[in-house]
Amino acid sequence: MTTTQEKYPELDQLFWAYFNEDFDLSGDTIEEIATSYRRAVDQRRILLACAEMNKFMSHHGTDAADAFAKRWGSFDPKLWGHTIASFFDELKRVLNS
């Protein structure tokens, strides 16, 4: 379960600024949106985002979808054909390319 003690500041920035209801300002696909973010931030922030994705999955495992929806509910990876794990894998692939 997501608690107020859990901190994901870089993912908060990524999802609230790029994967929100106006996502199309950054791109039409997950790859385009993630690339837009990658171009806007430095390598340190990319590493932080990837580490936070790993931390999130480690903390939530089987309840990742519910925890993700509670925290970043304006974006649903399932509508894009992804589980939370596969969405994070795709994001990490793009961010690290």
N, C-alpha and C positions, 0 to 999 in steps of 0.2 A: 504494500500500500504506500502511496506517496505521502510523505510527511512534510511539514514545513521545514524540517531540519535538512532535508535533501536539497542540495544545491546543484543546479545545472545552468549556470549563468550563460555559457556560450550557446548551449542548445536553446535556451530561452530566446536569446538574440536571433539565432538562426531561424527558429520556427515562427516567432512573433513578427520578425521583420521580412522574412522571405517566403515562408510557407503559410501565409495567412490568406484572407479572403481576396486580397489583391495580388496574389502570387503571379498572375500573368504579367505584372510589371517587370518581373525578373526573368520570366521565361514560360514556356508552355509545357515543358517536361521536367521531371525530377532532375535530370542531368543538366538542363539549361539553368534551372533555378540554383542548383548547387554550384554550378560553374560561376554564376553571378556572385554568389557569396564568396567563393574562393578568390575571385579577382578583387574583391573589396577588402579582404582581411589579410593579415600577415600569417606566416607559417605557424607562429606560436598559437594563434587562435584556432587554426585548423587542427593542430595537435590537441588542444584543449577540447574542441568539439568531439573529436574522435574518442578521446579518453572518457568524456562524459557519456557518449553512447555506450561504450563498454561498461561503464559504471552502472548506467541505467539498466542495461540488460542483466548485469550481475545481481542487482538489487531486486529486480522484478520478475525475471524469468517467465513463468507461466502466466502471470498477471500483467505482462507488459502492455497489452492492448488497452486494458482498463486504466492503468496508470498513465499511459500516454494520452488517452482521451481526457482524463481528468485534468492533466496539466496543459496540453496543447490541443484541445478539442476542436479548434477551428480547422485543423488539417487531419484527414483520415487516410493513412497510407493504404488501407484496404480498398478504398475507392480507386486507387491507382494500381491495384493488383498486387499489393505487397502486404506481408505481415510486418510487424514492427522490426523483427530481426532482419528480414530481407531488405526493408527500407533502409535501415541503418547500414547494412552491408553495401547497398548501392551508393548511399551518401559517402561512405568512407572510400569507396572505389573512386568516385568522382573527385572528392576532395584531395585525394593523394595521387591523382594522375598528373 
